[in-house]
Amino acid sequence: MITFNINNNRKLTIAQSVHDGNVTLTRGNVMETITAEDFVMLLNLYSYIKDNDIQNDFINPHGKNTEAL
């Protein structure tokens, strides 16, 4: 389990109960499930945007490259 403090005194929790299983995200009272495959793709997207300095409102707002993904 991984936890982070987020805005409005809430906590973000990332949990996975089995290896290569779904990931559960909990933010305050909101719970979402992400497949293991989609979670890995999110991490790959983050790395791609950072590695290529692509402008993205959420990940890299001051990126120099504005190419569409």
N, C-alpha and C positions, 0 to 999 in steps of 0.2 A: 504494500500500500504506500502511495505517495500522497502527501498533503501539502497544500500551499494556502497562505492567507491571501484573500482577494478583497476587492472593494466592498464597502458597506459591512465590514467586520464579519464577512462570511469566509468559508473555507472551501477549497476545491480539493476533492479526494479522487484519486485515480486508483482503481483496484482491479485485480485480476485474480480469480480464484484457482485457475489451473493454467499450466504452461500452454501457450498458444491458444488460449481461450479468449472469449469476449472480454472487453475492458468496460468497466462501469465508471462513469464520471458522475460525481455528485457535487452540485453547486448549491449551497443553501438547501432548499427543499426540492430542487429539480434534479432528477436522476435520468441519465441517458446511457444507452448501451451502444458501444462501437465494436464492430468485429475486429479481430486481431489483424486481419488483412488491411482494413481501412485505417487502423491506428498506425501501422507501419507506413502506409502511404502518406499519412499526415506528417510523420517524421521525415520521410523522404522529401516531401514538398517543402518543408521548412528548410532542410539542408540545401535543396536546389536553389531556393530563393536567396538564402544567405550567401552561398558559394558564388552565385552569379550576380550578386548585388542588384537584384531585381526589385523595383519599387512595388511594395505591397502595403496597403493601408494597415494591416494587422501585424505583419511579420517584420517588414523592413520599410517603414514609411519614408525614409530618406535615401532609398536605393537610387543608384544612378541610371540603371537600365529600366526602361519602361515597356519593354517588349511584352506582348501578351503571352501568357503561359500556354 
